Amino acid sequence: MKQALEFEKPLLKAREDLEEARRRQQLRNTQKITTTVDELEKKVDQLERETYANLSPWQRVQIARHGQRPYMLDYAKHAFDDFVELHGDRHVGDDNAMPAGFATIGGRKVVLIGQQKGRDTKENLLRNFGSAHPEGYRKALRLMRIAEKFSLPVICLIDTPGAFPGIGAEERNIAEAIAFNLLEMMKIRTPMVSVVIGEGGSGGALGIGVTDRVLIMENAYYSVISPEGCAAILWKHRQHAPEAAQALKLSAPDLKELGIVDGIVREPVGGAHHDHQAAAQSLKDAILGALDEISGTPMDTLLQQRYDKFRALGKFTERG
């Protein structure tokens, strides 16, 4: 296991002990070593179950941010076929944080849009750490309209800490770009599915998330604000991020219970970063299942259901 998270370190140590015992067993296969291997295998199995059976929201946030987790272009490679990227918003320029283009999945032609992070400093600078500029959202909408024109389903893979808050993005009206997407996505006349594959941060995520079906990977999160940002506001210190994550109800189980998402995409044990291929297969199956659900629905009905779905979000109580 690479880049073990803090809560995974006891499990990592147990796995290292098991591998060392197995190496000794290959060199000298005695009853004592065999017994040790058996005991360590049971210990690893128990620790694995205990570690991942009841992850806290903050632990899921940590997994969602793991540097080896599959990103949008990884899924474009493993879950989709024939991805052809298109560039530019036809207004200002291109945005490498928001790749988009044509692809196929399970034999279906689709338009694929997503947010892409980097794995090292150079790639993160290229991808702006997954935080799109206004051009990214306008490019996404341009591709959605192409999908509508050619009756292609739209698949959006969400993975961003939030839209880019820099001066340049503000000057080019990032808030308007996102707000306009929210309005226009309600009216796009083609089936649309979005999946939160990692971080689902605020309006930056919602800007490509107004779709007929909203799914989330098991260890992803979707929230109006990051746990650190919430902690800084409420407790005046980011050390309270775990408490904020709990209060925000940002994990997949809570979001499903609240009706914010329509389904949870299961991940390999320990998270998608442990097995990219298995995670991609789960994602592919979930997307195809969602498309099967909505593809036969008359378009006017689908649009009304899409509108009603987002209008119904949120719960509140009134006091007299």
Phi, psi and omega in degrees: 000130180256153177050056180294137175284163186304315183286348179267352188298320175299323177293319178299316180297318180296321178293322178294320178297320179295316180296322178295319179295322178294324176294319178295324180296323179293326180279324184209096187274082178259165180297322181296316180292320179299318178297319179298317179298315180300316181295319180291325177298318178295320180295316179297317180298316180293315180297321180297315178297315182293324183291317188256356184290321184225068179291139176283161177305321181293322177295323177294324175299317179298318178293320180300330182264003185302134185294342180256007178293143178295136179258182185306312183289336172294316178291326176300329180278318189264332182257337181245169176233154169057040179291125178239112185280139173248154188232154170089147179258358181065020175232305184239310183175201181258167177220110182289349176281350183228074176295147180202151178174194179269150177201174171233150176216122183057033180085355179269135172279132182219167166257126183250126180230142179194174177251135188238129173262177176244160181260347176220177185300316182298314182288325178295323176294320178297318184266002180054038177058026179080008181258109187282151172272176176305325180300326180295316180290324177289325174295317179302316180294323177300318180291325177297321179290326173296317178300317178299316182299322184255014177055047178253135174298152178250129176243124180244126178254112187265127178199083183210141172288345181149162176296155184292126183263016184288170183299316181300318179295321178294320179297327180264013168069064179296322181296318179294321181299316179291314181300320180294322176298318179301317180293311187288327180294334175296339188248357181293122187268067173199151180299139182224138179228134174238149179226125173279111185262346180209256176269136174240084189263108165055213181296336177299326176279317184295336181299342172232023187246005180273088188225170182292324175231131176243116179249165178215138174294151188306322183248022173270172174220157184220119189206152178289340180205154178289154177303321179295318179295318177297316180297322180295327180282312187276322184247358179065017177200137183288351178296344179268015180304319178301321178293321179296318180299321178295316184288329184287344182055050188261355183276162185304312180300318180293318181296322178293318180296324181278353180081014178286323177244158183264341182193158180246130179266117183292145180245162172301156180305127179093348179121160184298335182291345178280338183202092183298320183295315180295320178296319180295321179294319177298317179297315180300313181299319182293318180295315179296322177296319179294319178296321178299323181295322190254344188295331181272358182283132176306141189299320179297321177294318180298317179296319179294319178295322178298314180297312181298323181301313183280332176292333184274353182292144177101145178230141178210163177233153179247140177246134181285000000 
